[in-house]
């Protein structure tokens, strides 16, 4: 919602989140902070992050924005349903 803020929160482990702004008419007036790093919402620019990190959203604009949120299995979780493993470093 315009002129609103979402307090810091975190999701259930282990998963990654992808947020894709599909309508961000005021790109300099909305941002997301993940683990202390801030990024501005820009239409078409996806932000992927580990959902277990604290994250918050701020929207100082007056126009609505729409963001597509997608969650998927963390690739380094050896206990996930797909039994994926991390590549060797």
N, C-alpha and C positions, 0 to 999 in steps of 0.2 A: 504494500500500500504506500502511496506517496507520503512523505514526511513521517516515516516510521523506522523502527529499528528492531532487529531480532537479537536478543541477548546471546552471549556466548553459550554454546551448547556443543555436544558431540554425539555421534551416532554409535550404533552397535558394531562391535568388532566381529570379524574382520571384513571390511568392505571399503571400496573406493567409491567416491562420488564424482559425477561429472555434471557440471552446471553450464548450460548453454543459454545465454540471453538471446531470445528470439525477438524481443521488442524492448529496446532500451533507448528511449527517445532523448534521455538526458544523461549521456555516458559519464559526464564528470560529476554527477550528483547522486551516484549510487556505487557502493563498493562492498566487497566481502573481505574479511580478514580471517586468515587461516594460520594458526600457529604463529601469530604476530606479524605475518606478512600480508600487506593490503594489496588488493587488485581492484581496478575499476571495472564495472560492467560495461562491456562493449558488444554490440550485436554481432553474433557469429563467432565470437572468441570464447572457446570452451575453457573452463577451469576444472582441472581434475585434481583431487586431493584425497588423502587418507581421512575418512570420516571420523576416525577416532581422535583426531586433533581437534581442539576447541576451535570453533569458527562462529563468526557473527556477521550480520548483514546490516548495512545502513543505507537509507534511501532519503536524501534530502530534497528530492525533486518534487514537482507538482503533478507530473504525468505518471500513469501506471506503467509498470514494467512487467514483462513476462519472461520467466526463466524455466527452461525444461530441465528437470532434475532426473538423473539416472543413477542408480546404484548397481554395482556389480562386484563379484567376488574379488577379493584381494589376491593377486597372483602369487604372493609369497605365503599364503595360508595352506599349510600341508594337510589340514583337516577339512578343506572345503569339499563340496560335492563332486568337483571335477578332479580332485587329487592333483592339482597343479603344484609345482615346486619352483622355488627360486633358482634362477641360473647361477652357476658358480661365478663368484666375483673374480 
